Amino acid sequence: METEPQMMRVRISPTLKAWLREQAKQNCRTMNSEITFRLEMARMGIQQKGRETGAPAAGEALQA
């Protein structure tokens, strides 16, 4: 069950920030949308790898 989005502050290098800004611009997204998109893709990739190896996907081990 999803709730309202939560605000989170993070520290990143100026180089990474500039790269993210350029990626967001190329993809016609806001910085927030670009970061969220990339995190979701990473999460999906981790879950998919877990399924391929037979290991529980992220969060599955916590559900009993």
Steps between C-alpha positions, in 0.01 A plus 500: 500500500652829392467818697570858402853566372756577767760775479860387536821700484813335368856612437650423159812616323478797265600270214215258569255787539605647165463159336154452650398848388610421143321164503181663628521762227553237227207294631270804546469430872548703814803412710266340754329291233834390352635391838175319587494328159859380535447375854187309393689344206782396732251349744329307221837374378593377846166324537538337157854377579375348825232308314754367248731370772224365721580748775211697650440837337540815703236508769387139450698366791323741732156372402414181683 
